[in-house]
Amino acid sequence: MSLHVRLSPSLAAIAGQPVLRLQDVEAGLTALGLRTLVARRFPELAPHLPSALVVADGRVLGRDEPILDACEIALLTPAAGGR
């Protein structure tokens, strides 16, 4: 399976690209597995992934939830601010 993973602006700046294209991804990959895979293939992102949210089709996934093949995937970093 292949995945296109959109990155938050801060992660995109670190990676130098707004979308990661991941080929040869095993079926049944979980949100935690995605973070691990991205950290292995893009080590510059690794320090930022523990706090990143995995979003599939607009819904935040729990760490053990699987990512389906046709999902729209994003890795988003928490935002701070506001009053």
Secondary structure per residue as TSV (DSSP state, phi and psi in degrees):
chain	resnum	aa	ss	phi	psi
A	1	M	-	360.0	151.1
A	2	S	-	-120.8	148.0
A	3	L	E	-130.2	143.8
A	4	H	E	-110.9	122.4
A	5	V	E	-115.7	114.1
A	6	R	E	-74.2	143.5
A	7	L	E	-111.1	147.2
A	8	S	-	-61.7	160.4
A	9	P	H	-55.2	-39.3
A	10	S	H	-69.0	-39.8
A	11	L	H	-69.8	-37.9
A	12	A	H	-61.7	-38.1
A	13	A	H	-64.3	-38.6
A	14	I	H	-70.7	-43.2
A	15	A	H	-76.8	-21.3
A	16	G	T	77.7	16.7
A	17	Q	S	-159.7	146.8
A	18	P	S	-82.9	-18.7
A	19	V	E	-135.2	132.7
A	20	L	E	-95.5	133.8
A	21	R	E	-107.3	111.2
A	22	L	E	-108.1	119.8
A	23	Q	-	-103.1	159.3
A	24	D	S	56.0	46.0
A	25	V	-	-90.1	132.4
A	26	E	-	-68.3	141.0
A	27	A	T	-63.5	147.6
A	28	G	T	86.3	7.9
A	29	L	-	-59.0	134.3
A	30	T	B	-96.8	173.3
A	31	A	H	-60.3	-42.8
A	32	L	H	-64.0	-41.2
A	33	G	H	-61.4	-36.8
A	34	L	H	-63.6	-45.9
A	35	R	H	-58.6	-42.4
A	36	T	H	-64.0	-44.7
A	37	L	H	-63.1	-45.7
A	38	V	H	-62.9	-41.3
A	39	A	H	-61.8	-37.6
A	40	R	H	-69.9	-42.8
A	41	R	H	-84.6	-23.2
A	42	F	-	-133.9	73.2
A	43	P	G	-58.4	-23.7
A	44	E	G	-66.2	-21.4
A	45	L	G	-88.1	-17.5
A	46	A	G	-50.3	-45.2
A	47	P	G	-64.8	-18.3
A	48	H	G	-99.2	-9.0
A	49	L	S	-78.8	-30.2
A	50	P	T	-57.0	-31.7
A	51	S	T	-96.6	-3.9
A	52	A	-	-74.1	143.8
A	53	L	E	-93.2	136.6
A	54	V	E	-97.2	120.2
A	55	V	E	-116.3	129.0
A	56	A	E	-124.4	120.8
A	57	D	T	51.5	41.0
A	58	G	T	82.5	6.4
A	59	R	E	-122.4	131.7
A	60	V	E	-70.4	129.2
A	61	L	-	-92.9	144.4
A	62	G	-	-72.7	159.7
A	63	R	T	-57.5	-31.0
A	64	D	T	-100.3	5.8
A	65	E	-	-79.2	137.9
A	66	P	B	-75.7	153.1
A	67	I	-	-100.9	123.2
A	68	L	-	-85.1	154.1
A	69	D	T	-57.0	-42.6
A	70	A	T	-93.0	9.0
A	71	C	-	-71.2	149.9
A	72	E	-	-90.2	119.4
A	73	I	E	-111.1	142.1
A	74	A	E	-141.3	146.8
A	75	L	E	-110.2	117.2
A	76	L	E	-119.5	139.5
A	77	T	-	-95.2	147.9
A	78	P	-	-62.2	146.4
A	79	A	-	-104.3	144.8
A	80	A	-	-113.7	163.6
A	81	G	-	119.4	-172.2
A	82	G	-	87.0	169.5
A	83	R	-	-134.9	360.0
